[in-house]
Amino acid sequence: MENRELTFGEKACGVSFNPGNRLDVDAIKTQFAAIVDDLNERRNATQDLEVKRMLSIAITDAQTAQMWAVKAVTWSH
């Protein structure tokens, strides 16, 4: 990664952690980071507490999906 501060989504999805240097892991984490960034921007833009709550849940679920996706592509017996 270039020398810049990570976005919220990049931090939340751990894009800088890929000890195997796998391109598929990078792609998955980058795509989910973009989704999390979008959801976070929407959360920051609303004053509706229920919408904020729903977006927080969506962010958490996106992080969970990203972790399971990485687990799946790196799985070995």
Summary of the structure (lengths in Angstrom):
residues: 77
radius of gyration: 13.7
end to end distance: 30.4
largest distance: 47.5
contacts: 188
relative contact order: 0.16
helix: 70%
strand: 0%
